[in-house]
Amino acid sequence: MAFWNNSYVEPKRKFRWILTVNGIPYYTIKKVNRPSYEVAEAEHKFINHTFYFPGRVTYNTVSFTIVDVVAPDAAETLKQMLYAGGYALPKDERVSTQTITKFGGVSALGDVKIEMIGGGGVTTQNNVRPQGFGTAGGLQSNAPNVGFNDAGSVLESWFLHNAWVKKIEFSELDYDGDDLSEITIELRYDYAELNRADISSGVGALEQSAPREPNNDVNYAKQGIGGIPERND
């Protein structure tokens, strides 16, 4: 594995990411799990043999944890999302029949994007490094030929289609604890799209310099990042 000696080989890092959710400052978000999916199976038994066939694809929920800040009030923001989705307290007969709709829940949450970023930071960050940070020739741009590996690149981007809030869980209160109060939000969505090139990002530009793999027994025509591989079988 000598290629790891190459300084240009940069793996994705677990701490370089931005989650974009309308109304929630990205710097208050502590952790998030990336979308996951599973393929259901159907089985057929013949004498003492069992054969399996792939079924439907199901996407699992995504959860993220935020710090319960005072301003903007995180708990209040999430309450407003719930009400904007169509929920109302049953305080009188005029609103007791009002319910949440999918359109309301999706609209209240807005677009949800999970983006893994490179070492160059976001596009709004200054793309030069001063002489005091190791560049002997003074200010130098954030480019590979002067020792930097990217300039605000998005290495991986997930877009959650029709996401809405499924569950909100507030952390417990404890006189013995010094931890920050947190809120965990679970999202349900229809499907997640990886590396969709036509979705604008507030973080940076999607890195599209290399074609996607794999090459296997069923041959796929290579497509650029965000493209859909074509089967040739």
Rosetta blueprint (number, residue, H / E / L):
1 M L
2 A H
3 F H
4 W H
5 N H
6 N L
7 S L
8 Y L
9 V L
10 E L
11 P L
12 K L
13 R L
14 K L
15 F L
16 R L
17 W E
18 I E
19 L E
20 T E
21 V E
22 N L
23 G L
24 I E
25 P L
26 Y H
27 Y H
28 T H
29 I E
30 K E
31 K E
32 V E
33 N L
34 R L
35 P L
36 S L
37 Y E
38 E E
39 V E
40 A E
41 E E
42 A E
43 E E
44 H E
45 K E
46 F E
47 I L
48 N L
49 H E
50 T E
51 F E
52 Y E
53 F E
54 P E
55 G E
56 R E
57 V E
58 T E
59 Y E
60 N L
61 T L
62 V E
63 S E
64 F E
65 T E
66 I E
67 V E
68 D L
69 V L
70 V L
71 A L
72 P L
73 D L
74 A H
75 A H
76 E H
77 T H
78 L H
79 K H
80 Q H
81 M H
82 L H
83 Y H
84 A H
85 G L
86 G L
87 Y L
88 A L
89 L L
90 P L
91 K L
92 D L
93 E L
94 R L
95 V L
96 S L
97 T L
98 Q L
99 T L
100 I L
101 T L
102 K H
103 F H
104 G H
105 G H
106 V H
107 S H
108 A H
109 L H
110 G L
111 D L
112 V E
113 K E
114 I E
115 E E
116 M E
117 I E
118 G L
119 G L
120 G L
121 G L
122 V L
123 T L
124 T L
125 Q L
126 N L
127 N L
128 V E
129 R E
130 P L
131 Q H
132 G H
133 F H
134 G L
135 T L
136 A L
137 G L
138 G L
139 L L
140 Q E
141 S E
142 N L
143 A L
144 P H
145 N H
146 V H
147 G L
148 F L
149 N L
150 D L
151 A L
152 G L
153 S E
154 V E
155 L E
156 E E
157 S E
158 W E
159 F E
160 L E
161 H E
162 N L
163 A L
164 W E
165 V E
166 K E
167 K E
168 I E
169 E E
170 F E
171 S L
172 E L
173 L L
174 D L
175 Y L
176 D L
177 G L
178 D L
179 D L
180 L L
181 S L
182 E E
183 I E
184 T E
185 I E
186 E E
187 L E
188 R E
189 Y L
190 D L
191 Y E
192 A E
193 E E
194 L E
195 N L
196 R L
197 A L
198 D L
199 I L
200 S L
201 S L
202 G L
203 V L
204 G L
205 A E
206 L E
207 E L
208 Q L
209 S L
210 A L
211 P L
212 R L
213 E L
214 P L
215 N L
216 N L
217 D L
218 V L
219 N L
220 Y E
221 A E
222 K L
223 Q L
224 G L
225 I L
226 G L
227 G L
228 I L
229 P L
230 E E
231 R E
232 N L
233 D L
